[in-house]
Amino acid sequence: MSVQPRIDPFRNFNFRLEIDNLTVAAFSEVGGLTSDGDTVDYRTGVDIPLTARKLPGLRRNGPVTLKRGVIKDSSLWDWYRNIATGSADRRNGSVILMDEARNDVLRWNFENAWPNKIEGPALKAMGNEVAVESVELIVEDITLEVA
């Protein structure tokens, strides 16, 4: 009996995050898994067409934004403080998308990440929402791996 290929797309709520040396990595939102680049115009003096060639230029990745409910854990703030005080604390990580049976299906791997911005929760005395903190990671490379 052959296995039929999946037709339905995966849902966006089954995911987990792994980061080197980070004990708590349960996040409610991950964004910024992007990669783009510049184009370079180039033309030689002997080119017949009067248009420039388009060549690939430098690539850019991220930043990756992570959001989670505030818990009694300072690991993100400690990591940010390491960078802010000049420590070379770059880490690798992965965002893993899972199917309904919680099997890994896709993995976005990022390299040499470090927190550039960290934001505490917006607090409101009359509010009823979960307190959420966020961190923005600068990454040097993002690759996709199919599980």
Helices and strands as residue ranges (DSSP letters): E 15-19, E 29-31, E 35-42, E 53-61, E 64-69, H 75-84, E 91-98, E 104-119, E 132-138, E 141-146
